Structure formats: C-alpha cells, structure tokens
Amino acid sequence: MNIQQFLEGMAERVSGRASVKMVYGDPITAGDRTVIPAAAVRYAFGGGGGARGDSETQNGGGGGRVSLCPCGALEITPEGSRFIEFGDQKRTAAAVAVGFVLGLAVALLVQGGGDE
C-alpha cells in the first residue's frame, strides 16, 4: 500500500465515523413535537512519507482526530421551528470568574478609599 492509498483510507474511516447520529441517536418525537440534536463535528488528519535515495521502499505514517461537541437542538412543532442553542459552559464559568475578580477589586478599592 502506498502513502496516498493509506491517507485516503484513513480519511474515509475518520469522516465516516464523525456523525451526530452516532453520538446522539435518532430524532425524538413526542406528540406533535420533534427534537433533532445538533452537534459541531470536526475532524482532522495528516500524514506523510517518502523514500530514501533510489530505494523502492516507502515509509510513512499518519494520524487523525475527531471532535464532537453538542451545540443545540432543532425543535419542530406545528407552530414553527426554532433552534435551541446550548450554552458554552467553559465560557460561562470564565465570565463568572472574571466578574467575581472584578467585583472583589472594586470592593477593595471602595473600601480602601473610605479610610482617607
């Protein structure tokens, strides 16, 4: 197997497994409401190889990564459709931490200003 065939095979395997259905299952229907989970799916791969001098032997290697992150759900009802976005918990936690630190800094400044 040459390097090109190896990389094409790896790309097919990685992209074939990166699906929302594999992680979240089928859409859910309850009464007249259907909820379809949505996710951000990212995949990357790379590789390389070559031969030394006049050698017929080729060497190479490669690797890949798949990242699946839930981002929301599509809700479909007779009244219409809407996308319900899931919040980014890391971003929310960071915002709360920054707010706490700023609040503490302001409180210390106000408290220090009253001692004069």
TIMI-750991 format. One line per field, with one value per residue (C-alpha): residue in one letter; chain; y, x, z. Coordinates in pm, 1 decimal. Each point is the difference from the previous one (the first is absolute). Layout:
<atoms>
residuo = (A,...) $
cadena = (A,...) $
Y = (Y,...) $
X = (X,...) $
Z = (Z,...) $
</atoms>
This chain:
<atoms>
residuo = (M,N,I,Q,Q,F,L,E,G,M,A,E,R,V,S,G,R,A,S,V,K,M,V,Y,G,D,P,I,T,A,G,D,R,T,V,I,P,A,A,A,V,R,Y,A,F,G,G,G,G,G,A,R,G,D,S,E,T,Q,N,G,G,G,G,G,R,V,S,L,C,P,C,G,A,L,E,I,T,P,E,G,S,R,F,I,E,F,G,D,Q,K,R,T,A,A,A,V,A,V,G,F,V,L,G,L,A,V,A,L,L,V,Q,G,G,G,D,E) $
cadena = (A,A,A,A,A,A,A,A,A,A,A,A,A,A,A,A,A,A,A,A,A,A,A,A,A,A,A,A,A,A,A,A,A,A,A,A,A,A,A,A,A,A,A,A,A,A,A,A,A,A,A,A,A,A,A,A,A,A,A,A,A,A,A,A,A,A,A,A,A,A,A,A,A,A,A,A,A,A,A,A,A,A,A,A,A,A,A,A,A,A,A,A,A,A,A,A,A,A,A,A,A,A,A,A,A,A,A,A,A,A,A,A,A,A,A,A) $
Y = (0.0,335.4,318.3,148.6,-309.8,-0.2,365.8,-42.6,-303.1,185.0,300.6,-225.8,-176.1,323.6,186.2,-303.2,-14.6,372.5,21.1,152.4,-312.8,-215.1,219.0,116.8,-257.1,58.6,301.4,-24.7,48.0,63.8,85.8,272.3,104.1,-133.9,76.9,-56.0,22.3,204.0,-12.8,162.6,-276.3,64.4,-238.2,38.0,-231.8,17.2,-213.3,-20.1,-228.0,-46.1,-212.4,38.0,15.6,-260.0,-229.9,-161.3,-9.3,272.3,101.5,211.5,54.5,203.9,73.8,156.7,149.4,29.5,258.7,-1.4,275.6,40.4,346.2,-12.8,-155.8,75.6,-3.2,-47.3,57.7,86.6,363.0,11.5,-95.4,143.7,-74.4,-32.2,80.7,-171.5,238.7,-29.2,-106.5,85.1,349.5,54.3,-117.3,230.2,296.2,-69.6,-25.2,328.8,169.5,-124.1,126.4,340.4,29.4,-83.9,256.9,273.4,-85.6,23.7,335.8,141.3,-132.4,139.2,339.4,38.7,-14.9,341.5) $
X = (0.0,144.8,-28.6,-280.8,-218.1,75.3,-103.8,-315.4,-102.6,61.8,-202.5,-292.4,5.7,17.2,-267.9,-231.9,-0.8,-47.1,-377.8,-256.4,-215.2,281.0,24.6,-358.0,-222.2,-310.3,-232.4,-255.0,-371.5,-248.9,-353.2,19.0,355.0,321.1,343.6,309.3,334.7,273.2,374.2,313.2,206.0,364.4,257.2,357.7,265.8,344.7,283.0,305.5,260.3,271.9,286.0,371.0,222.8,-66.8,-182.7,-326.4,-105.7,-235.9,-46.9,-270.3,-251.3,-297.8,-261.8,-336.7,-240.3,-376.9,-168.9,-376.7,-156.7,-374.8,-106.9,-380.5,-320.7,-252.3,-357.6,-274.2,-366.8,-314.2,52.2,347.5,361.4,266.5,360.0,78.3,367.8,185.7,214.5,376.5,66.0,372.2,-69.9,-273.3,229.6,277.3,-239.8,-119.6,360.7,100.0,-311.5,84.4,359.0,-109.2,-267.7,255.4,245.3,-266.1,-106.5,360.0,49.1,-319.5,88.7,356.0,-132.6,-214.8,303.5,137.5) $
Z = (0.0,-94.5,206.9,-209.0,44.8,373.2,41.3,-209.1,204.1,326.2,-118.8,-93.9,338.7,199.9,-196.2,-4.3,380.6,66.0,14.4,233.0,-13.7,137.6,310.7,57.1,-164.1,-206.8,21.5,282.0,-64.9,280.5,-104.5,-262.3,97.0,-156.6,143.0,-210.9,183.0,-169.0,52.4,-133.9,-156.2,-80.7,-128.5,-111.0,-123.5,-140.0,-109.5,-208.6,-139.0,-249.2,-125.2,49.4,-303.7,-270.7,245.1,-106.8,366.1,113.9,362.8,148.9,272.6,98.2,261.5,49.6,250.6,23.5,223.6,66.0,206.0,60.7,-110.1,21.5,-122.1,-268.8,130.4,-258.8,92.9,-196.6,106.8,-157.7,50.3,227.3,80.1,370.5,51.6,282.9,203.8,4.9,360.8,-8.9,-130.4,261.6,281.2,-120.8,-14.3,356.3,124.1,-167.7,140.6,349.3,-20.5,-134.5,268.8,268.9,-141.2,-5.1,355.2,121.8,-176.4,148.4,343.4,-23.5,-117.5,312.4,235.2,-105.7) $
</atoms>
